[in-house]
Amino acid sequence: MKVYLDMIGCRLNQAEIELLARQFRAEGHMLVGQASEADLVVINTCSVTAEAAADSRQKIRRAAREGMGEIVVTGCWSTLQPQEAASLPNVLKVVPNHRKDNLVPDLFEHPAFNLEPLNRLPLPGLRQRTRAFIKVQDGCDNACTFCITTLARGASRSRPAAEVISDIQAALHGGAQEIVLTGVHLGSWGQDLSTGDLRCLIQQVLKETAPPRLRLSSLEPWDLDEDFFSLWSNPHLCPHLHLPLQSGSAATLKRMLRKTSPESFRRLVDSARKAIPEAAITTDVIAGFPGETEAEFAETLAFVKEIDFAGGHVFAYSARPGTPAARIKEQVPHAIRKARSHALRAAFAKMNAAYRESFIGQTLPVLWEASSERNERGWQIEGLTGNYLRVTATAPEPCWNRVDQVKLTGLNAEGMSGELV
């Protein structure tokens, strides 16, 4: 059978479709790069915002329009809205999140066999990645009032270290140059086990697998202490920290039930920069959270500028049915949410440009992720530095899944321009 895998949403969803890919391959099925080539399409959906939910529905309908007769839907949106998902064109089956790991054996109605793990191969098509996303944890025990993910994913659950190590080894044997550890609440890894915490897991990964690069996905600031950043004495850890802030106003953070404050966040960033001076520190911010006054928004904007992030994602608040924030009476008008989002994005764009500009003239290793034929000069290649700078350069031949030293020469719309050393 020919299978096409697709997704909406976060790095965890990417990690999950990579795991599904290995399961389908272990069963003898072939992965293809387009829905139109497949006998079966599996779509991993997202519900973090109303836009993500709409994109999930649209992706299912598009697969049906392309002639796909059998579509299996899983992920957060379909878990929360199973009847709506099942009613969409050509949907064969809806698999809730708690059954996702058994999607393949359930689909073919046989027990899960204890097969030898296959080496990880990059997915064909648009989801092809040189970086291997490894799911180490699922679910979340936090109660952030805006978040629908806790309803869709359930309580926090850690994968045993041995399983994580096995997945990483399979990825490295398959040629992966970068491993990305990911989860809904990555920093909570180990809290339900008796084998240590996330710091212990990272140390074990670095000791037993030696990946060329190891990157961490989003980390909640309250999970970290100053000593955590001493891990970056190991040069294989990528100097990039994504620390979700959500608001720079103490009053707004309190309504969000976030376990942090502007003061503690500031101290954490100071500690990180002392330990990892070159690190890119990025974040998430919500604009127009219910009850956010002009003064509170001004605090957030000022705090974001003070921290001087290397970049960040800005989300206009999206009310998710079933969350406490959706029931707050003081909903901010959409026009104001949009205006505040625009102001925050402008601030992040300026900070991001300044961060990138500080690396002009430096030489950094770049992992190439894509190549496209350009002109008589050669190929345009694109990739990422360890601190998550997107770099484009020209090469005499296509480069993919290879690390080269590159001198950064200037800024461009997507990131930085460089020259192969």
Beta strands, then each sheet from edge to edge (+ up, - down):
strand 1: 2-7
strand 2: 30-31
strand 3: 40-45
strand 4: 71-75
strand 5: 91-95
strand 6: 131-135
strand 7: 137-138
strand 8: 157-158
strand 9: 178-182
strand 10: 213-216
strand 11: 240-242
strand 12: 280-287
strand 13: 311-316
strand 14: 363-375
strand 15: 378-385
strand 16: 390-395
strand 17: 403-411
strand 18: 416-420
sheet 1: 2+ 1+ 3+ 4+ 5+
sheet 2: 6+ 9+ 10+
sheet 3: 7+ 8-
sheet 4: 11+ 12+ 13+
sheet 5: 14+ 15- 16+ 18+ 17- 14+
end
